[in-house]
Amino acid sequence: MSVKGRIFGTVVGAAGLAAAAGAVGIARQSRVIGNRQAGDEVALGALRSAPRVVVTDDAVDLHVEIDEPADFGGPASTDDDLTVVFVHGYSLNLDSWHYQRAAYRGQVRTVFYDQRSHGRSARSPEDHCTIEQLGSDLRRVIEDTVPGRCVVVGHSMGGMTVISLAEQFPELFGETVMGAALVSTTAGGLDPGRILFPMLPLGLGGRFVGRAVRTLDRGHRVVDLARTWGHAVADVFTDRYAFGDDVPATLVEFVYGMLNSTPFAVVADFYPAFASLDKFDHLGALGTVPTAIICGTDDKITSVGHSRKLHSRIPGSSLLECEGAGHMVLLERHRDVIAEIDDLIALAEKEEPR
Protein backbone atom coordinates (compact mmCIF):
# COMPACT_ATOMS: atom_id res chain seq x y z
CA MET A 1 0.00 0.00 0.00
CA SER A 2 1.26 3.51 -0.82
CA VAL A 3 2.19 6.02 1.86
CA LYS A 4 -0.96 7.99 1.02
CA GLY A 5 -3.04 4.87 1.54
CA ARG A 6 -1.82 4.14 5.07
CA ILE A 7 -3.64 5.15 8.21
CA PHE A 8 -2.02 6.08 11.46
CA GLY A 9 -3.73 6.85 14.74
CA THR A 10 -2.46 8.84 17.70
CA VAL A 11 -3.94 8.37 21.13
CA VAL A 12 -2.00 10.54 23.52
CA GLY A 13 -2.37 12.39 26.79
CA ALA A 14 -4.55 11.52 29.70
CA ALA A 15 -3.72 8.82 32.19
CA GLY A 16 -5.96 5.82 31.91
CA LEU A 17 -6.18 5.69 28.12
CA ALA A 18 -4.58 2.25 28.10
CA ALA A 19 -7.36 1.05 30.37
CA ALA A 20 -9.88 2.74 28.08
CA ALA A 21 -8.45 0.85 25.12
CA GLY A 22 -8.91 -2.35 27.07
CA ALA A 23 -12.50 -1.39 27.69
CA VAL A 24 -12.98 -0.98 23.94
CA GLY A 25 -11.66 -4.49 23.36
CA ILE A 26 -14.00 -5.97 25.94
CA ALA A 27 -16.98 -4.04 24.61
CA ARG A 28 -16.26 -5.16 21.05
CA GLN A 29 -16.52 -8.77 22.17
CA SER A 30 -20.03 -8.19 23.45
CA ARG A 31 -21.61 -6.14 20.67
CA VAL A 32 -21.94 -5.91 16.92
CA ILE A 33 -19.46 -3.65 15.11
CA GLY A 34 -20.64 -1.43 12.27
CA ASN A 35 -20.71 -3.18 8.88
CA ARG A 36 -17.99 -1.20 7.15
CA GLN A 37 -18.76 -2.56 3.68
CA ALA A 38 -22.53 -1.94 3.75
CA GLY A 39 -22.35 1.45 2.07
CA ASP A 40 -20.69 -0.03 -1.01
CA GLU A 41 -23.79 -2.11 -1.66
CA VAL A 42 -26.26 0.75 -2.13
CA ALA A 43 -26.24 3.82 -4.37
CA LEU A 44 -24.79 6.99 -2.84
CA GLY A 45 -27.53 9.12 -1.30
CA ALA A 46 -30.19 6.42 -1.62
CA LEU A 47 -30.66 5.70 2.10
CA ARG A 48 -33.93 7.09 3.42
CA SER A 49 -36.25 6.76 6.42
CA ALA A 50 -39.62 8.28 7.15
CA PRO A 51 -39.14 12.05 7.56
CA ARG A 52 -39.81 13.82 10.83
CA VAL A 53 -39.78 17.50 11.70
CA VAL A 54 -38.02 19.08 14.66
CA VAL A 55 -38.98 22.72 15.23
CA THR A 56 -36.15 24.92 16.47
CA ASP A 57 -36.40 27.61 19.13
CA ASP A 58 -36.88 30.23 16.40
CA ALA A 59 -39.52 28.18 14.55
CA VAL A 60 -37.39 26.75 11.71
CA ASP A 61 -38.46 23.26 10.60
CA LEU A 62 -35.56 20.78 10.50
CA HIS A 63 -35.81 17.65 8.36
CA VAL A 64 -34.92 14.61 10.49
CA GLU A 65 -34.65 10.89 9.70
CA ILE A 66 -34.26 8.16 12.32
CA ASP A 67 -33.03 4.63 11.60
CA GLU A 68 -34.48 2.30 14.21
CA PRO A 69 -32.58 -1.02 14.41
CA ALA A 70 -35.83 -3.02 14.32
CA ASP A 71 -36.71 -1.49 10.93
CA PHE A 72 -33.59 -3.04 9.40
CA GLY A 73 -33.49 -6.52 10.88
CA GLY A 74 -32.10 -5.65 14.30
CA PRO A 75 -33.55 -5.81 17.79
CA ALA A 76 -35.97 -3.20 19.08
CA SER A 77 -34.10 -0.40 20.83
CA THR A 78 -34.83 0.61 24.40
CA ASP A 79 -34.42 3.87 26.26
CA ASP A 80 -31.23 2.45 27.76
CA ASP A 81 -29.58 2.05 24.35
CA LEU A 82 -27.33 4.73 22.91
CA THR A 83 -28.51 6.84 19.99
CA VAL A 84 -25.89 8.23 17.61
CA VAL A 85 -26.72 11.68 16.22
CA PHE A 86 -24.90 12.70 13.02
CA VAL A 87 -24.45 16.38 12.11
CA HIS A 88 -23.35 17.23 8.55
CA GLY A 89 -21.08 19.95 7.25
CA TYR A 90 -21.34 23.25 5.38
CA SER A 91 -23.28 23.18 2.10
CA LEU A 92 -23.79 19.42 2.46
CA ASN A 93 -26.76 17.48 3.80
CA LEU A 94 -27.50 14.34 5.79
CA ASP A 95 -26.65 12.17 2.76
CA SER A 96 -22.97 12.91 3.39
CA TRP A 97 -23.09 10.24 6.13
CA HIS A 98 -23.96 7.57 3.55
CA TYR A 99 -21.34 5.00 4.58
CA GLN A 100 -21.78 5.51 8.31
CA ARG A 101 -25.55 5.28 7.97
CA ALA A 102 -25.33 2.04 6.05
CA ALA A 103 -22.83 0.59 8.53
CA TYR A 104 -25.04 1.07 11.58
CA ARG A 105 -28.43 0.18 10.11
CA GLY A 106 -30.00 -2.61 12.13
CA GLN A 107 -27.34 -2.35 14.84
CA VAL A 108 -27.46 1.11 16.44
CA ARG A 109 -30.25 3.67 16.68
CA THR A 110 -29.13 6.61 14.53
CA VAL A 111 -30.46 10.12 13.89
CA PHE A 112 -29.64 12.24 10.83
CA TYR A 113 -30.87 15.75 10.12
CA ASP A 114 -30.35 18.56 7.64
CA GLN A 115 -29.04 21.68 9.32
CA ARG A 116 -31.06 24.87 8.89
CA SER A 117 -31.14 26.18 5.31
CA HIS A 118 -29.53 22.94 4.09
CA GLY A 119 -31.00 19.92 2.34
CA ARG A 120 -34.70 19.49 3.06
CA SER A 121 -34.80 21.77 6.11
CA ALA A 122 -36.44 25.18 5.98
CA ARG A 123 -34.54 28.39 5.25
CA SER A 124 -33.31 30.31 8.23
CA PRO A 125 -33.40 34.06 8.75
CA GLU A 126 -29.98 35.38 7.77
CA ASP A 127 -29.23 36.78 11.23
CA HIS A 128 -29.79 33.33 12.75
CA CYS A 129 -27.18 31.64 10.54
CA THR A 130 -24.67 31.39 13.37
CA ILE A 131 -22.71 28.60 15.01
CA GLU A 132 -24.44 29.43 18.29
CA GLN A 133 -27.83 28.90 16.69
CA LEU A 134 -26.66 25.60 15.19
CA GLY A 135 -25.65 24.43 18.67
CA SER A 136 -29.09 25.34 19.96
CA ASP A 137 -30.66 23.46 17.04
CA LEU A 138 -28.69 20.33 17.96
CA ARG A 139 -29.98 20.58 21.52
CA ARG A 140 -33.55 20.61 20.16
CA VAL A 141 -32.84 17.60 17.94
CA ILE A 142 -31.47 15.70 20.94
CA GLU A 143 -34.46 16.66 23.09
CA ASP A 144 -36.94 15.53 20.44
CA THR A 145 -35.29 12.37 19.12
CA VAL A 146 -33.13 10.86 21.88
CA PRO A 147 -35.07 8.95 24.56
CA GLY A 148 -32.02 8.30 26.73
CA ARG A 149 -28.33 8.84 26.11
CA CYS A 150 -26.47 9.65 22.91
CA VAL A 151 -23.21 10.14 21.07
CA VAL A 152 -22.90 13.15 18.76
CA VAL A 153 -20.81 13.02 15.58
CA GLY A 154 -20.14 16.21 13.62
CA HIS A 155 -18.27 16.84 10.37
CA SER A 156 -16.81 20.26 9.48
CA MET A 157 -19.55 22.80 10.33
CA GLY A 158 -21.28 19.91 12.11
CA GLY A 159 -18.24 19.58 14.37
CA MET A 160 -18.49 23.30 15.11
CA THR A 161 -22.15 22.66 15.96
CA VAL A 162 -21.09 20.00 18.50
CA ILE A 163 -18.53 22.39 19.99
CA SER A 164 -21.22 25.07 20.26
CA LEU A 165 -23.50 22.58 22.03
CA ALA A 166 -20.70 21.90 24.53
CA GLU A 167 -20.16 25.61 25.10
CA GLN A 168 -23.82 26.53 25.59
CA PHE A 169 -25.15 23.39 27.28
CA PRO A 170 -22.26 21.78 29.20
CA GLU A 171 -24.74 20.17 31.60
CA LEU A 172 -25.77 17.74 28.84
CA PHE A 173 -22.30 16.20 28.68
CA GLY A 174 -21.97 13.21 30.99
CA GLU A 175 -25.74 13.21 31.56
CA THR A 176 -27.28 12.86 28.09
CA VAL A 177 -24.34 13.22 25.71
CA MET A 178 -21.95 10.41 26.58
CA GLY A 179 -19.44 10.81 23.74
CA ALA A 180 -18.54 13.04 20.80
CA ALA A 181 -16.66 12.79 17.51
CA LEU A 182 -15.23 15.85 15.77
CA VAL A 183 -14.46 15.10 12.12
CA SER A 184 -12.45 17.51 9.93
CA THR A 185 -13.35 20.55 11.98
CA THR A 186 -12.02 23.35 14.17
CA ALA A 187 -12.97 25.69 17.01
CA GLY A 188 -11.48 28.79 15.41
CA GLY A 189 -8.64 30.31 13.44
CA LEU A 190 -10.17 29.25 10.14
CA ASP A 191 -9.43 30.95 6.82
CA PRO A 192 -13.04 31.10 5.60
CA GLY A 193 -11.89 31.56 2.01
CA ARG A 194 -10.75 27.95 2.05
CA ILE A 195 -14.12 26.61 3.12
CA LEU A 196 -15.86 28.56 0.36
CA PHE A 197 -13.59 27.45 -2.48
CA PRO A 198 -15.67 24.53 -3.81
CA MET A 199 -18.93 26.52 -3.64
CA LEU A 200 -17.86 29.44 -5.83
CA PRO A 201 -18.30 29.57 -9.61
CA LEU A 202 -15.32 28.35 -11.61
CA GLY A 203 -13.20 28.03 -8.49
CA LEU A 204 -13.13 31.75 -7.63
CA GLY A 205 -11.81 32.20 -4.12
CA GLY A 206 -8.62 32.77 -2.16
CA ARG A 207 -7.86 36.12 -0.57
CA PHE A 208 -10.53 37.86 -2.67
CA VAL A 209 -13.40 35.80 -1.34
CA GLY A 210 -14.08 37.86 1.80
CA ARG A 211 -14.83 41.05 -0.08
CA ALA A 212 -16.49 39.23 -2.97
CA VAL A 213 -18.97 37.04 -1.12
CA ARG A 214 -21.50 39.78 -0.35
CA THR A 215 -21.27 41.18 -3.86
CA LEU A 216 -21.85 37.71 -5.25
CA ASP A 217 -24.74 37.18 -2.85
CA ARG A 218 -26.58 40.16 -4.32
CA GLY A 219 -26.53 38.32 -7.63
CA HIS A 220 -26.86 34.84 -6.15
CA ARG A 221 -29.15 33.54 -8.89
CA VAL A 222 -26.51 34.36 -11.47
CA VAL A 223 -23.89 32.69 -9.28
CA ASP A 224 -26.02 29.54 -9.01
CA LEU A 225 -26.37 29.49 -12.79
CA ALA A 226 -22.62 29.98 -13.22
CA ARG A 227 -21.98 27.06 -10.89
CA THR A 228 -24.11 24.88 -13.17
CA TRP A 229 -22.38 26.14 -16.31
CA GLY A 230 -19.01 25.52 -14.74
CA HIS A 231 -19.77 21.92 -13.79
CA ALA A 232 -16.66 20.42 -15.37
CA VAL A 233 -14.36 22.98 -13.75
CA ALA A 234 -16.23 22.71 -10.44
CA ASP A 235 -15.69 18.96 -10.48
CA VAL A 236 -11.94 19.57 -10.62
CA PHE A 237 -12.05 21.96 -7.69
CA THR A 238 -14.36 19.68 -5.69
CA ASP A 239 -11.93 16.81 -6.22
CA ARG A 240 -8.94 18.97 -5.28
CA TYR A 241 -10.42 20.56 -2.17
CA ALA A 242 -12.66 17.76 -0.84
CA PHE A 243 -10.35 14.78 -1.25
CA GLY A 244 -6.68 13.95 -0.78
CA ASP A 245 -6.10 10.63 -2.54
CA ASP A 246 -7.56 9.68 -5.90
CA VAL A 247 -11.20 8.68 -5.41
CA PRO A 248 -13.84 7.31 -7.79
CA ALA A 249 -15.56 9.91 -9.97
CA THR A 250 -18.86 8.88 -8.38
CA LEU A 251 -17.69 10.28 -5.03
CA VAL A 252 -16.66 13.58 -6.62
CA GLU A 253 -20.03 13.85 -8.35
CA PHE A 254 -21.82 12.95 -5.11
CA VAL A 255 -20.13 15.75 -3.17
CA TYR A 256 -20.50 18.22 -6.04
CA GLY A 257 -24.20 17.44 -6.20
CA MET A 258 -24.67 18.31 -2.53
CA LEU A 259 -22.62 21.50 -2.84
CA ASN A 260 -24.39 22.58 -5.99
CA SER A 261 -27.85 22.01 -4.51
CA THR A 262 -27.10 24.54 -1.75
CA PRO A 263 -28.09 28.01 -3.00
CA PHE A 264 -25.30 30.54 -2.92
CA ALA A 265 -27.49 32.78 -0.76
CA VAL A 266 -27.18 30.11 1.97
CA VAL A 267 -23.42 29.91 1.43
CA ALA A 268 -23.23 33.67 1.93
CA ASP A 269 -25.51 33.68 4.99
CA PHE A 270 -23.15 31.41 6.93
CA TYR A 271 -19.88 33.01 5.80
CA PRO A 272 -19.59 35.47 8.75
CA ALA A 273 -19.94 32.57 11.20
CA PHE A 274 -16.66 31.07 10.02
CA ALA A 275 -14.85 34.38 9.92
CA SER A 276 -15.64 35.08 13.59
CA LEU A 277 -15.38 31.54 15.03
CA ASP A 278 -13.32 31.47 18.24
CA LYS A 279 -14.22 28.68 20.67
CA PHE A 280 -10.92 27.04 21.64
CA ASP A 281 -11.43 28.34 25.18
CA HIS A 282 -14.87 26.69 25.42
CA LEU A 283 -14.09 23.00 24.99
CA GLY A 284 -14.25 21.99 28.65
CA ALA A 285 -17.42 19.89 28.47
CA LEU A 286 -15.92 17.73 25.72
CA GLY A 287 -13.17 16.69 28.13
CA THR A 288 -15.74 15.12 30.45
CA VAL A 289 -16.80 12.41 27.96
CA PRO A 290 -14.93 10.22 25.45
CA THR A 291 -14.13 12.44 22.47
CA ALA A 292 -12.67 11.23 19.18
CA ILE A 293 -11.02 13.67 16.77
CA ILE A 294 -10.66 12.52 13.16
CA CYS A 295 -9.01 14.27 10.25
CA GLY A 296 -7.15 13.80 6.98
CA THR A 297 -3.56 14.98 6.76
CA ASP A 298 -4.25 16.49 3.31
CA ASP A 299 -7.33 18.46 4.37
CA LYS A 300 -7.16 21.76 2.48
CA ILE A 301 -10.16 23.31 4.22
CA THR A 302 -9.69 22.58 7.94
CA SER A 303 -6.06 21.53 7.96
CA VAL A 304 -4.75 18.83 10.27
CA GLY A 305 -3.29 21.48 12.58
CA HIS A 306 -6.82 22.38 13.68
CA SER A 307 -7.49 18.80 14.78
CA ARG A 308 -4.16 18.60 16.57
CA LYS A 309 -5.00 21.79 18.45
CA LEU A 310 -8.41 20.40 19.43
CA HIS A 311 -6.69 17.24 20.66
CA SER A 312 -4.29 19.28 22.78
CA ARG A 313 -7.16 21.28 24.30
CA ILE A 314 -9.53 18.37 25.08
CA PRO A 315 -8.10 16.19 27.87
CA GLY A 316 -8.36 12.46 27.23
CA SER A 317 -9.40 12.87 23.60
CA SER A 318 -8.16 10.53 20.89
CA LEU A 319 -6.79 11.66 17.54
CA LEU A 320 -6.99 9.66 14.32
CA GLU A 321 -5.05 11.14 11.41
CA CYS A 322 -5.81 9.53 8.04
CA GLU A 323 -2.64 9.89 6.00
CA GLY A 324 -3.26 11.55 2.63
CA ALA A 325 -7.02 11.98 3.09
CA GLY A 326 -8.83 15.26 2.52
CA HIS A 327 -11.73 17.15 4.04
CA MET A 328 -14.31 14.51 3.08
CA VAL A 329 -12.50 11.83 5.08
CA LEU A 330 -15.89 10.44 6.15
CA LEU A 331 -16.33 9.31 2.52
CA GLU A 332 -12.73 8.87 1.43
CA ARG A 333 -11.68 6.68 4.39
CA HIS A 334 -15.10 5.66 5.59
CA ARG A 335 -14.02 2.27 6.95
CA ASP A 336 -11.46 3.89 9.24
CA VAL A 337 -13.92 6.56 10.36
CA ILE A 338 -16.51 3.88 11.15
CA ALA A 339 -13.92 1.91 13.13
CA GLU A 340 -13.14 5.01 15.20
CA ILE A 341 -16.84 5.60 15.84
CA ASP A 342 -17.11 1.94 16.87
CA ASP A 343 -14.49 2.58 19.54
CA LEU A 344 -16.24 5.77 20.65
CA ILE A 345 -19.58 3.97 21.00
CA ALA A 346 -17.90 1.22 23.04
CA LEU A 347 -16.43 3.77 25.44
CA ALA A 348 -19.64 5.77 25.65
CA GLU A 349 -21.65 2.63 26.46
CA LYS A 350 -19.50 2.15 29.55
CA GLU A 351 -19.94 5.73 30.77
CA GLU A 352 -22.16 6.13 33.80
CA PRO A 353 -24.49 9.15 33.76
CA ARG A 354 -23.70 11.72 36.42
Secondary structure, 3 states (H helix, E strand, C coil): CCHHHCCEEECCCCCCHHHHHHHHHHHHHCCCCCCCCHHHHCCCCCCCCCEEEEECCCCCEEEEEEECHHHHCCCCCCCCCCEEEEECCCCCCHHHHHHHHHHHCCCCEEEEECCCCCCCCCCCCHHHCCHHHHHHHHHHHHHHHCCCCEEEEEECHHHHHHHHHHHHCHHHECCCEEEEEEECCCCECCCHHHHHHHHCHHHCCHHHHHHHHHHHHHCHHHHHHHHHHCHHHHHHHHHHHHCCCCCCHHHHHHHHHHHHCCCHHHHHHHHHHHHCCECCCCCHHHHHCCEEEEEECCCCCCCHHHHHHHHHHCCCCEEEEECCCCCCHHHHCHHHHHHHHHHHHHHHHCCCCC
